[in-house]
Amino acid sequence: MITFEIFGKNLLGAVAERARALKKETDAKLIEAGRRFSESVGNLSKTKYLSGGSKEVLHVRTGNLRSSIRSRVTPDVSGFTIGWGTSVPYGPIHEYGGIIPARGKKGKSWRMPQRSFLRRPLDEKIGEFKDAVAEIVGDLDKRLFGGL
């Protein structure tokens, strides 16, 4: 007869129980960090990249594009999704650049330069979001395994 003994089974059970208890709280903290990040990117987009004086910044004419910027945090099965965007039809051509087709018979097509108002603030703020997530995960690690 061969006998196997599993060491740490009680410890593993304690960690699993703590993990179940902390999951809801941790999910809520991560979603809140996502909301703060989302709002921060949207605000930076409006104040720095849709206003200002350089050629790389869009100058406000009507304010429609700036006021149309929306962000959202959507919980899903695997966690949550953060999204930004605009419903203004000319938003994508400013974000990514591209060719503006000619109008009429004698019109000439022209190239719109890329002047990102969504990706640039995302690049500027992503480090802060990573730090917030690292802090939440680090706290979870301490609470999950601390004292065991």
N, C-alpha and C positions, 0 to 999 in steps of 0.2 A: 504494500500500500504506500502511495506517495501522498504527502500532505503539503499543501501550500498555505503559507500564512502571509496575508497582505498587511504590511505595516503602514500606518498613516491613514487607514480607512476612516477612522473617527475624525481626523483632521480634515480630510477631504470633504466629509459630510458637513462639518462646521463651515468650511469655506463656501460650499454650495448653498447652504442656508443663508449665510450673510450676503452672497451674491444675489439671491432672489430678493432679499429685503432691500438691497441698495439699487437694484436695476431701475425701478420707477423713478427714484430720486435722481439718479445719475442721468437718465434719459431727459428728465425735465431740465436739469442744469445744462446739458449739451444743447437742447433746443433753445433755451434762453440765450446761451452764448451765440448760437446761430442767428437768433433774432437781432441781438446787439450788433453783430458783425454785418448783417444784411442792412440794417439801418445806417450804420457807419459808412458803408460803401455807397449807399444811395445818397446820403448827405454830402459826401465828398464829391460824388459825381455832379451834383447840382451846384455846389459852391465853387469848385475848382475847375471842373472840365466843361461846364456849360455856362460859364461866366468867365470873365477875365480878359487879358490883353494880348496874349501871344497868338501867333498864327495857328498853333496846334490846338487851340481852344476854340470851341464854337461860341460865337457871339450871339447873345440872346436878341431875337427880333420880336417875337410874339410871346415867348415864354411857354409855348405849347409843349415843346420837347422836354424842357426842364420839369414842367409840372406833370408830365405823363410818366416819369420814372417811377416804377413800382418794384418792390422787392417782396419776396415771400419766403417763408420757411414752411415746408410741407412734411409732416411726419409720414413715414412709410414703413414697410415691413422691415427693411434693413437699417433704419435709422431715420434720417430726414434729408430733404433736398432743399438747397438754397438757390433761389433764382432771382434774376433782375431782368428788367426789360422795359420796353416802351411800346405803346400801341400806335404811335405816330408813324405813318408809312415811310417817312424819309429818315427815320432813325437808323436803320441798318446801313444805308449808304454813307452816313456820317461815321458810324462806328467802324466799318470795314473798308470804306473807300470803294471806288468802282467807276464804271463808265456810265455817264448820264446820256441816254439816247437823244439824238437830234429830234427836234419838233419841226414839222413842216418839210417842204422840199429842199429849202436852202440851208436849213439849220445844220450845225456841226455838232457831233458828239464831243463830249469833253470828259476828262478824268477828274472825279471828285477825290481829293486826298483823304486818306484815313485820318480821322480825328477821334480816337476812341474816347468815349465818355463813360463807358461801363467797365471795360477790361483794365484800364489804367488805375482807377481807384481800387479795383479788386486786387491788383498786384501790390498796391501800396498798403492795403489793410490785411492781407492774408497772414502776415507774420503775427499780428495781434491775435487773430483767430486761432492760429496754431498754438500760441502761448496759452490762451484760455483753455483750449482743449487739453493741452498737456497738464495744466494745473488741475483740471477736473479729474483726469485719468490718474494723476499722481495721488490726489486725495483719495480716490477710490482704492488704489493699491494699498495705501496706508490703512484705510478703514476695513478693507477686505482681509488683509493678511496680518495687520497689526495685532499684537497680543497673542498670536497663535504659536 
